[in-house]
Amino acid sequence: MLVVSALAAVVLARIGHTPQERLLAAWPREMPLPPAALGAGLLGALAFGDEFRHPALAADRGTVPRRLGLLAAKLLVSGVTAVALAVVTVGCDAEALYLVYGRELAEVPSEWLSLSASWVGLVVGCAWAGVLAAGVFRSTTAGLAAVVAVPVVVVPLVQKFLEGPGVRSAAGFPMRVREVLLMQWPFGGERYLVGVARVLAQPVGGALALSLATLLCAYLLTTMRGRLR
């Protein structure tokens, strides 16, 4: 994924008309997700999917226990891996752009803090969606399909719902959050909160959060049903 991302960034810079933040993420507008997010989703899906596929890890299909501690461990490991992947991907893309085109295309955007929060949140969210979907549907393929379905299926549905008649607009939500925070948080914590609010206000961020909540509820319901049996 790192190689694919670096090559994609170089090609996008060659074609032109790509914003700097999308260039560093190697995310063309024609693709639903960047290579790093797809890679994180695949790694997350493999976290549960391999246990149902390999006999050495599970005696037969369906014997993998649905313990909340096991889920928390998988989410923690996949989240840390996704953060590392997000950071290394931007570094590799910036280095490739610098080597091929010079310093101009490798510059850090001015709003790097909010963009970094959005980028890390996207990659981590895709990894967690892969973990939860693979745990619910007991399949690596289903886990990866759930990750791809977020921008392809869920985002258009959310946008259609928000654009419907009688729905209040969420424009200016980050600014309203800033106005509510009258007190200054230590170490500039209010900036990170506003960054999170901006991520959730975006279509992909909101759809990803909705998908994660749905998958988590489905996992908890299947866990409770298995214990009742």
CYANA upper distance limits for C-alpha pairs under 8 A (distance plus 0.5 A):
  1 MET  CA      5 SER  CA      6.39
  1 MET  CA     35 PRO  CA      6.37
  1 MET  CA     36 ALA  CA      6.56
  1 MET  CA     39 GLY  CA      6.62
  2 LEU  CA      6 ALA  CA      6.65
  2 LEU  CA     35 PRO  CA      8.39
  2 LEU  CA     36 ALA  CA      7.68
  2 LEU  CA     88 VAL  CA      8.45
  2 LEU  CA     89 THR  CA      6.35
  2 LEU  CA     92 CYS  CA      7.64
  3 VAL  CA      7 LEU  CA      6.69
  4 VAL  CA      8 ALA  CA      6.51
  4 VAL  CA     35 PRO  CA      7.43
  5 SER  CA      9 ALA  CA      6.64
  5 SER  CA     25 ALA  CA      7.98
  5 SER  CA     26 ALA  CA      6.00
  5 SER  CA     34 PRO  CA      8.23
  5 SER  CA     35 PRO  CA      6.26
  5 SER  CA     36 ALA  CA      7.46
  5 SER  CA     89 THR  CA      7.55
  5 SER  CA     93 ASP  CA      7.25
  6 ALA  CA     10 VAL  CA      6.88
  6 ALA  CA     26 ALA  CA      7.57
  6 ALA  CA     89 THR  CA      8.23
  6 ALA  CA     92 CYS  CA      6.75
  6 ALA  CA     93 ASP  CA      5.19
  6 ALA  CA     96 ALA  CA      6.63
  7 LEU  CA     11 VAL  CA      6.74
  7 LEU  CA     96 ALA  CA      8.48
  8 ALA  CA     12 LEU  CA      6.53
  8 ALA  CA     26 ALA  CA      6.03
  8 ALA  CA     27 TRP  CA      8.40
  9 ALA  CA     13 ALA  CA      6.64
  9 ALA  CA     23 LEU  CA      6.10
  9 ALA  CA     24 LEU  CA      7.12
  9 ALA  CA     25 ALA  CA      7.87
  9 ALA  CA     26 ALA  CA      5.02
  9 ALA  CA     27 TRP  CA      8.26
  9 ALA  CA     93 ASP  CA      6.64
  9 ALA  CA     96 ALA  CA      8.32
  9 ALA  CA     97 LEU  CA      7.62
 10 VAL  CA     14 ARG  CA      6.72
 10 VAL  CA     93 ASP  CA      8.41
 10 VAL  CA     96 ALA  CA      7.41
 10 VAL  CA     97 LEU  CA      6.52
 10 VAL  CA    100 VAL  CA      8.01
 11 VAL  CA     15 ILE  CA      6.77
 12 LEU  CA     16 GLY  CA      6.50
 12 LEU  CA     18 THR  CA      7.20
 12 LEU  CA     23 LEU  CA      7.26
 12 LEU  CA     26 ALA  CA      7.87
 12 LEU  CA     28 PRO  CA      7.69
 13 ALA  CA     17 HIS  CA      8.50
 13 ALA  CA     18 THR  CA      7.59
 13 ALA  CA     23 LEU  CA      7.43
 13 ALA  CA     97 LEU  CA      8.28
 13 ALA  CA    105 LEU  CA      8.28
 18 THR  CA     22 ARG  CA      7.02
 18 THR  CA     23 LEU  CA      6.63
 18 THR  CA     28 PRO  CA      7.91
 19 PRO  CA     23 LEU  CA      6.58
 20 GLN  CA     24 LEU  CA      6.78
 20 GLN  CA    105 LEU  CA      7.86
 20 GLN  CA    109 PRO  CA      7.32
 21 GLU  CA     25 ALA  CA      6.93
 21 GLU  CA    109 PRO  CA      7.27
 21 GLU  CA    115 LEU  CA      7.91
 22 ARG  CA     26 ALA  CA      6.32
 22 ARG  CA     27 TRP  CA      5.59
 22 ARG  CA     28 PRO  CA      7.39
 23 LEU  CA     27 TRP  CA      6.93
 23 LEU  CA     28 PRO  CA      8.29
 24 LEU  CA     90 VAL  CA      6.09
 24 LEU  CA     93 ASP  CA      6.14
 24 LEU  CA     94 ALA  CA      6.56
 24 LEU  CA    106 ALA  CA      8.13
 25 ALA  CA     34 PRO  CA      7.28
 25 ALA  CA     36 ALA  CA      8.38
 25 ALA  CA     89 THR  CA      7.72
 25 ALA  CA     90 VAL  CA      6.45
 25 ALA  CA     93 ASP  CA      7.68
 26 ALA  CA     34 PRO  CA      6.66
 26 ALA  CA     35 PRO  CA      7.80
 26 ALA  CA     93 ASP  CA      7.79
 27 TRP  CA     31 MET  CA      7.43
 27 TRP  CA     33 LEU  CA      7.24
 27 TRP  CA     34 PRO  CA      5.06
 27 TRP  CA     35 PRO  CA      7.95
 28 PRO  CA     34 PRO  CA      7.87
 32 PRO  CA    148 VAL  CA      7.75
 32 PRO  CA    151 PRO  CA      6.14
 32 PRO  CA    152 VAL  CA      6.98
 33 LEU  CA     37 ALA  CA      6.72
 33 LEU  CA     38 LEU  CA      7.01
 33 LEU  CA    148 VAL  CA      7.94
 33 LEU  CA    151 PRO  CA      7.80
 34 PRO  CA     38 LEU  CA      6.97
 35 PRO  CA     39 GLY  CA      6.56
 36 ALA  CA     40 ALA  CA      6.64
 36 ALA  CA     85 LEU  CA      7.36
 36 ALA  CA     86 ALA  CA      7.11
 36 ALA  CA     89 THR  CA      7.33
 36 ALA  CA    123 VAL  CA      7.37
 37 ALA  CA     41 GLY  CA      6.62
 37 ALA  CA    122 LEU  CA      7.38
 37 ALA  CA    123 VAL  CA      5.15
 37 ALA  CA    124 VAL  CA      8.39
 37 ALA  CA    126 CYS  CA      6.47
 37 ALA  CA    127 ALA  CA      7.96
 38 LEU  CA     42 LEU  CA      6.63
 38 LEU  CA    126 CYS  CA      7.74
 38 LEU  CA    144 LEU  CA      8.38
 38 LEU  CA    147 VAL  CA      7.99
 38 LEU  CA    148 VAL  CA      8.22
 39 GLY  CA     43 LEU  CA      6.71
 40 ALA  CA     44 GLY  CA      6.63
 40 ALA  CA     78 SER  CA      8.26
 40 ALA  CA     81 THR  CA      8.30
 40 ALA  CA     82 ALA  CA      6.13
 40 ALA  CA     85 LEU  CA      7.99
 40 ALA  CA    123 VAL  CA      6.74
 40 ALA  CA    124 VAL  CA      7.73
 40 ALA  CA    126 CYS  CA      6.74
 40 ALA  CA    127 ALA  CA      5.21
 41 GLY  CA     45 ALA  CA      6.61
 41 GLY  CA    123 VAL  CA      8.28
 41 GLY  CA    126 CYS  CA      5.32
 41 GLY  CA    127 ALA  CA      4.66
 41 GLY  CA    128 TRP  CA      7.73
 41 GLY  CA    129 ALA  CA      7.30
 41 GLY  CA    130 GLY  CA      5.33
 41 GLY  CA    131 VAL  CA      8.21
 41 GLY  CA    143 GLY  CA      8.09
 41 GLY  CA    144 LEU  CA      6.49
 41 GLY  CA    147 VAL  CA      6.60
 42 LEU  CA     46 LEU  CA      6.64
 42 LEU  CA    127 ALA  CA      7.73
 42 LEU  CA    130 GLY  CA      7.01
 42 LEU  CA    140 THR  CA      8.22
 42 LEU  CA    143 GLY  CA      8.04
 42 LEU  CA    144 LEU  CA      6.14
 43 LEU  CA     47 ALA  CA      6.91
 43 LEU  CA     78 SER  CA      7.79
 43 LEU  CA    127 ALA  CA      7.27
 43 LEU  CA    130 GLY  CA      8.00
 44 GLY  CA     48 PHE  CA      7.98
 44 GLY  CA     78 SER  CA      6.37
 44 GLY  CA    126 CYS  CA      8.37
 44 GLY  CA    127 ALA  CA      5.16
 44 GLY  CA    128 TRP  CA      6.70
 44 GLY  CA    129 ALA  CA      7.86
 44 GLY  CA    130 GLY  CA      5.11
 44 GLY  CA    131 VAL  CA      4.98
 44 GLY  CA    143 GLY  CA      8.28
 45 ALA  CA     49 GLY  CA      6.30
 45 ALA  CA    127 ALA  CA      7.99
 45 ALA  CA    129 ALA  CA      8.45
 45 ALA  CA    130 GLY  CA      4.72
 45 ALA  CA    131 VAL  CA      5.34
 45 ALA  CA    132 LEU  CA      8.28
 45 ALA  CA    133 ALA  CA      7.71
 45 ALA  CA    134 ALA  CA      5.73
 45 ALA  CA    139 SER  CA      8.17
 45 ALA  CA    140 THR  CA      5.44
 45 ALA  CA    141 THR  CA      8.03
 45 ALA  CA    142 ALA  CA      8.47
 45 ALA  CA    143 GLY  CA      5.33
 45 ALA  CA    144 LEU  CA      6.49
 46 LEU  CA     50 ASP  CA      5.93
 46 LEU  CA    130 GLY  CA      8.41
 46 LEU  CA    131 VAL  CA      8.03
 46 LEU  CA    134 ALA  CA      8.15
 46 LEU  CA    140 THR  CA      6.07
 47 ALA  CA     51 GLU  CA      8.00
 47 ALA  CA     74 LYS  CA      7.25
 47 ALA  CA     78 SER  CA      8.47
 47 ALA  CA    131 VAL  CA      6.76
 47 ALA  CA    134 ALA  CA      8.47
 48 PHE  CA     52 PHE  CA      7.56
 48 PHE  CA    131 VAL  CA      6.76
 48 PHE  CA    134 ALA  CA      6.10
 48 PHE  CA    135 GLY  CA      6.05
 48 PHE  CA    138 ARG  CA      7.62
 48 PHE  CA    139 SER  CA      7.99
 48 PHE  CA    140 THR  CA      7.58
 49 GLY  CA     53 ARG  CA      6.89
 49 GLY  CA    134 ALA  CA      6.15
 49 GLY  CA    135 GLY  CA      7.74
 49 GLY  CA    138 ARG  CA      6.54
 49 GLY  CA    139 SER  CA      5.29
 49 GLY  CA    140 THR  CA      4.68
 49 GLY  CA    141 THR  CA      8.38
 49 GLY  CA    143 GLY  CA      8.29
 50 ASP  CA     54 HIS  CA      6.45
 50 ASP  CA     57 LEU  CA      8.34
 50 ASP  CA    140 THR  CA      7.55
 51 GLU  CA     55 PRO  CA      8.43
 51 GLU  CA     57 LEU  CA      5.79
 51 GLU  CA     58 ALA  CA      6.44
 51 GLU  CA     64 VAL  CA      7.36
 52 PHE  CA     57 LEU  CA      7.98
 52 PHE  CA     58 ALA  CA      6.73
 52 PHE  CA     60 ASP  CA      8.00
 52 PHE  CA     61 ARG  CA      5.97
 52 PHE  CA     62 GLY  CA      7.18
 52 PHE  CA     63 THR  CA      8.41
 52 PHE  CA     64 VAL  CA      7.45
 52 PHE  CA    138 ARG  CA      6.87
 52 PHE  CA    139 SER  CA      7.58
 53 ARG  CA     58 ALA  CA      8.25
 53 ARG  CA     61 ARG  CA      7.78
 53 ARG  CA    139 SER  CA      8.46
 54 HIS  CA     58 ALA  CA      6.99
 55 PRO  CA     59 ALA  CA      5.82
 55 PRO  CA     60 ASP  CA      6.90
 58 ALA  CA     62 GLY  CA      8.42
 58 ALA  CA     63 THR  CA      6.63
 58 ALA  CA     64 VAL  CA      6.65
 59 ALA  CA     63 THR  CA      7.27
 62 GLY  CA    138 ARG  CA      8.10
 66 ARG  CA     70 LEU  CA      7.81
 66 ARG  CA     71 LEU  CA      8.09
 66 ARG  CA    223 THR  CA      6.14
 66 ARG  CA    226 GLY  CA      8.46
 67 ARG  CA     71 LEU  CA      6.92
 67 ARG  CA    223 THR  CA      7.73
 68 LEU  CA     72 ALA  CA      6.58
 69 GLY  CA     73 ALA  CA      6.71
 70 LEU  CA     74 LYS  CA      6.78
 71 LEU  CA     75 LEU  CA      6.61
 72 ALA  CA     76 LEU  CA      6.56
 73 ALA  CA     77 VAL  CA      6.67
 74 LYS  CA     78 SER  CA      6.42
 74 LYS  CA    131 VAL  CA      7.75
 75 LEU  CA     79 GLY  CA      6.28
 75 LEU  CA    128 TRP  CA      6.59
 75 LEU  CA    131 VAL  CA      7.50
 76 LEU  CA     80 VAL  CA      6.72
 77 VAL  CA     81 THR  CA      6.63
 78 SER  CA     82 ALA  CA      6.47
 78 SER  CA    124 VAL  CA      8.15
 78 SER  CA    127 ALA  CA      6.63
 78 SER  CA    128 TRP  CA      7.43
 78 SER  CA    131 VAL  CA      8.43
 79 GLY  CA     83 VAL  CA      6.74
 79 GLY  CA    124 VAL  CA      5.88
 79 GLY  CA    127 ALA  CA      7.18
 79 GLY  CA    128 TRP  CA      7.47
 80 VAL  CA     84 ALA  CA      6.81
 81 THR  CA     85 LEU  CA      6.58
 82 ALA  CA     86 ALA  CA      6.53
 82 ALA  CA    120 VAL  CA      8.23
 82 ALA  CA    123 VAL  CA      6.37
 82 ALA  CA    124 VAL  CA      5.68
 82 ALA  CA    127 ALA  CA      7.00
 83 VAL  CA     87 VAL  CA      6.76
 83 VAL  CA    120 VAL  CA      6.54
 83 VAL  CA    123 VAL  CA      7.67
 83 VAL  CA    124 VAL  CA      6.93
 84 ALA  CA     88 VAL  CA      6.55
 85 LEU  CA     89 THR  CA      6.34
 86 ALA  CA     90 VAL  CA      6.96
 86 ALA  CA    119 TRP  CA      7.69
 86 ALA  CA    120 VAL  CA      6.51
 86 ALA  CA    123 VAL  CA      6.93
 87 VAL  CA     91 GLY  CA      6.85
 87 VAL  CA    120 VAL  CA      8.39
 88 VAL  CA     92 CYS  CA      6.53
 89 THR  CA     93 ASP  CA      6.55
 90 VAL  CA     94 ALA  CA      6.49
 91 GLY  CA     95 GLU  CA      6.61
 92 CYS  CA     96 ALA  CA      6.59
 93 ASP  CA     97 LEU  CA      6.64
 94 ALA  CA     98 TYR  CA      6.57
 94 ALA  CA    105 LEU  CA      8.30
 94 ALA  CA    106 ALA  CA      5.43
 94 ALA  CA    107 GLU  CA      8.36
 95 GLU  CA     99 LEU  CA      6.64
 95 GLU  CA    106 ALA  CA      7.68
 96 ALA  CA    100 VAL  CA      6.71
 97 LEU  CA    101 TYR  CA      6.08
 97 LEU  CA    102 GLY  CA      7.18
 97 LEU  CA    103 ARG  CA      8.31
 97 LEU  CA    105 LEU  CA      6.68
 97 LEU  CA    106 ALA  CA      6.26
 98 TYR  CA    102 GLY  CA      4.82
 98 TYR  CA    103 ARG  CA      5.69
 98 TYR  CA    104 GLU  CA      8.18
 98 TYR  CA    105 LEU  CA      7.26
 98 TYR  CA    106 ALA  CA      5.96
101 TYR  CA    105 LEU  CA      7.24
102 GLY  CA    106 ALA  CA      7.68
103 ARG  CA    107 GLU  CA      6.91
108 VAL  CA    112 TRP  CA      7.20
111 GLU  CA    115 LEU  CA      6.74
112 TRP  CA    116 SER  CA      6.23
113 LEU  CA    117 ALA  CA      6.82
113 LEU  CA    195 GLY  CA      7.99
114 SER  CA    118 SER  CA      6.71
114 SER  CA    192 TYR  CA      8.21
114 SER  CA    195 GLY  CA      5.36
114 SER  CA    196 VAL  CA      8.39
114 SER  CA    198 ARG  CA      8.07
115 LEU  CA    119 TRP  CA      6.57
116 SER  CA    120 VAL  CA      6.52
117 ALA  CA    121 GLY  CA      6.38
117 ALA  CA    192 TYR  CA      8.29
117 ALA  CA    195 GLY  CA      6.70
117 ALA  CA    196 VAL  CA      7.30
117 ALA  CA    199 VAL  CA      7.94
118 SER  CA    122 LEU  CA      6.55
118 SER  CA    195 GLY  CA      7.95
118 SER  CA    196 VAL  CA      7.97
118 SER  CA    198 ARG  CA      8.35
118 SER  CA    199 VAL  CA      5.86
118 SER  CA    205 GLY  CA      8.35
119 TRP  CA    123 VAL  CA      6.89
120 VAL  CA    124 VAL  CA      6.51
121 GLY  CA    125 GLY  CA      6.25
121 GLY  CA    199 VAL  CA      8.13
121 GLY  CA    205 GLY  CA      8.41
122 LEU  CA    126 CYS  CA      6.68
122 LEU  CA    205 GLY  CA      7.47
122 LEU  CA    208 LEU  CA      8.40
123 VAL  CA    127 ALA  CA      6.84
124 VAL  CA    128 TRP  CA      6.71
125 GLY  CA    129 ALA  CA      6.52
125 GLY  CA    208 LEU  CA      7.11
125 GLY  CA    209 ALA  CA      8.08
125 GLY  CA    212 LEU  CA      8.00
126 CYS  CA    130 GLY  CA      6.72
126 CYS  CA    147 VAL  CA      6.30
126 CYS  CA    208 LEU  CA      8.19
127 ALA  CA    131 VAL  CA      6.90
128 TRP  CA    132 LEU  CA      6.65
128 TRP  CA    212 LEU  CA      7.84
129 ALA  CA    133 ALA  CA      6.41
129 ALA  CA    143 GLY  CA      7.65
129 ALA  CA    146 ALA  CA      7.43
129 ALA  CA    147 VAL  CA      6.46
129 ALA  CA    211 SER  CA      7.86
129 ALA  CA    212 LEU  CA      6.32
129 ALA  CA    215 LEU  CA      7.88
130 GLY  CA    134 ALA  CA      6.45
130 GLY  CA    140 THR  CA      8.47
130 GLY  CA    143 GLY  CA      4.98
130 GLY  CA    144 LEU  CA      6.21
130 GLY  CA    146 ALA  CA      7.30
130 GLY  CA    147 VAL  CA      6.50
131 VAL  CA    135 GLY  CA      6.63
131 VAL  CA    143 GLY  CA      7.18
132 LEU  CA    136 VAL  CA      6.62
132 LEU  CA    143 GLY  CA      7.80
132 LEU  CA    212 LEU  CA      8.16
132 LEU  CA    215 LEU  CA      6.35
132 LEU  CA    216 LEU  CA      6.94
132 LEU  CA    219 TYR  CA      7.40
133 ALA  CA    137 PHE  CA      6.46
133 ALA  CA    138 ARG  CA      8.32
133 ALA  CA    142 ALA  CA      7.02
133 ALA  CA    143 GLY  CA      4.99
133 ALA  CA    144 LEU  CA      8.41
133 ALA  CA    146 ALA  CA      6.83
133 ALA  CA    215 LEU  CA      6.78
134 ALA  CA    138 ARG  CA      5.60
134 ALA  CA    139 SER  CA      5.50
134 ALA  CA    140 THR  CA      5.92
134 ALA  CA    141 THR  CA      8.16
134 ALA  CA    142 ALA  CA      6.51
134 ALA  CA    143 GLY  CA      4.71
134 ALA  CA    144 LEU  CA      8.33
135 GLY  CA    139 SER  CA      7.86
135 GLY  CA    143 GLY  CA      8.35
135 GLY  CA    219 TYR  CA      7.55
136 VAL  CA    215 LEU  CA      7.92
136 VAL  CA    218 ALA  CA      7.30
136 VAL  CA    219 TYR  CA      5.97
136 VAL  CA    222 THR  CA      7.94
137 PHE  CA    142 ALA  CA      6.90
137 PHE  CA    143 GLY  CA      7.97
138 ARG  CA    142 ALA  CA      8.20
139 SER  CA    143 GLY  CA      6.84
140 THR  CA    144 LEU  CA      6.84
141 THR  CA    145 ALA  CA      6.53
142 ALA  CA    146 ALA  CA      6.59
143 GLY  CA    147 VAL  CA      7.10
144 LEU  CA    148 VAL  CA      6.96
145 ALA  CA    149 ALA  CA      6.50
146 ALA  CA    150 VAL  CA      7.10
148 VAL  CA    152 VAL  CA      6.97
149 ALA  CA    153 VAL  CA      5.61
149 ALA  CA    154 VAL  CA      6.98
150 VAL  CA    154 VAL  CA      5.30
150 VAL  CA    155 VAL  CA      6.66
150 VAL  CA    204 VAL  CA      8.01
150 VAL  CA    207 ALA  CA      6.93
150 VAL  CA    208 LEU  CA      6.68
150 VAL  CA    211 SER  CA      7.59
151 PRO  CA    155 VAL  CA      5.55
151 PRO  CA    156 PRO  CA      8.01
151 PRO  CA    204 VAL  CA      6.76
151 PRO  CA    207 ALA  CA      8.10
152 VAL  CA    156 PRO  CA      7.53
153 VAL  CA    157 LEU  CA      7.02
154 VAL  CA    158 VAL  CA      6.64
154 VAL  CA    207 ALA  CA      6.34
154 VAL  CA    211 SER  CA      8.28
155 VAL  CA    159 GLN  CA      6.61
155 VAL  CA    203 PRO  CA      6.43
155 VAL  CA    204 VAL  CA      6.46
155 VAL  CA    207 ALA  CA      5.94
156 PRO  CA    160 LYS  CA      6.50
157 LEU  CA    161 PHE  CA      6.64
158 VAL  CA    162 LEU  CA      6.64
158 VAL  CA    203 PRO  CA      7.68
158 VAL  CA    207 ALA  CA      7.10
159 GLN  CA    163 GLU  CA      6.52
159 GLN  CA    203 PRO  CA      7.31
160 LYS  CA    164 GLY  CA      6.64
161 PHE  CA    167 VAL  CA      8.36
162 LEU  CA    167 VAL  CA      6.53
162 LEU  CA    168 ARG  CA      8.16
162 LEU  CA    169 SER  CA      7.70
163 GLU  CA    167 VAL  CA      7.35
170 ALA  CA    201 ALA  CA      7.72
172 GLY  CA    176 ARG  CA      6.80
173 PHE  CA    177 VAL  CA      6.77
173 PHE  CA    197 ALA  CA      7.83
173 PHE  CA    198 ARG  CA      8.13
173 PHE  CA    201 ALA  CA      7.49
174 PRO  CA    178 ARG  CA      6.83
174 PRO  CA    194 VAL  CA      6.21
174 PRO  CA    195 GLY  CA      8.31
174 PRO  CA    197 ALA  CA      5.97
174 PRO  CA    198 ARG  CA      6.07
174 PRO  CA    201 ALA  CA      8.12
175 MET  CA    179 GLU  CA      6.86
175 MET  CA    194 VAL  CA      8.34
176 ARG  CA    180 VAL  CA      6.77
177 VAL  CA    181 LEU  CA      6.95
177 VAL  CA    194 VAL  CA      7.18
177 VAL  CA    197 ALA  CA      8.05
178 ARG  CA    182 LEU  CA      8.26
178 ARG  CA    190 GLU  CA      7.96
178 ARG  CA    194 VAL  CA      6.99
181 LEU  CA    190 GLU  CA      7.72
184 GLN  CA    188 GLY  CA      7.76
184 GLN  CA    189 GLY  CA      8.36
184 GLN  CA    190 GLU  CA      7.41
185 TRP  CA    189 GLY  CA      5.53
185 TRP  CA    190 GLU  CA      6.22
188 GLY  CA    192 TYR  CA      7.94
189 GLY  CA    193 LEU  CA      7.00
190 GLU  CA    194 VAL  CA      6.66
191 ARG  CA    195 GLY  CA      6.64
192 TYR  CA    196 VAL  CA      6.74
193 LEU  CA    197 ALA  CA      6.73
194 VAL  CA    198 ARG  CA      6.71
195 GLY  CA    199 VAL  CA      6.89
196 VAL  CA    200 LEU  CA      6.87
197 ALA  CA    201 ALA  CA      6.61
198 ARG  CA    202 GLN  CA      6.96
199 VAL  CA    205 GLY  CA      5.74
199 VAL  CA    206 GLY  CA      7.87
200 LEU  CA    205 GLY  CA      5.27
200 LEU  CA    206 GLY  CA      5.15
200 LEU  CA    209 ALA  CA      7.85
201 ALA  CA    205 GLY  CA      7.27
201 ALA  CA    206 GLY  CA      6.61
202 GLN  CA    206 GLY  CA      6.50
203 PRO  CA    207 ALA  CA      6.51
204 VAL  CA    208 LEU  CA      6.44
205 GLY  CA    209 ALA  CA      6.65
206 GLY  CA    210 LEU  CA      6.64
207 ALA  CA    211 SER  CA      6.58
208 LEU  CA    212 LEU  CA      6.62
209 ALA  CA    213 ALA  CA      6.71
210 LEU  CA    214 THR  CA      6.71
211 SER  CA    215 LEU  CA      6.59
212 LEU  CA    216 LEU  CA      6.48
213 ALA  CA    217 CYS  CA      6.69
214 THR  CA    218 ALA  CA      6.70
215 LEU  CA    219 TYR  CA      6.61
216 LEU  CA    220 LEU  CA      6.68
217 CYS  CA    221 LEU  CA      6.62
218 ALA  CA    222 THR  CA      6.74
219 TYR  CA    223 THR  CA      6.65
220 LEU  CA    224 MET  CA      6.67
221 LEU  CA    225 ARG  CA      6.57
222 THR  CA    226 GLY  CA      6.59
223 THR  CA    227 ARG  CA      6.86
224 MET  CA    228 LEU  CA      6.71
225 ARG  CA    229 ARG  CA      6.92
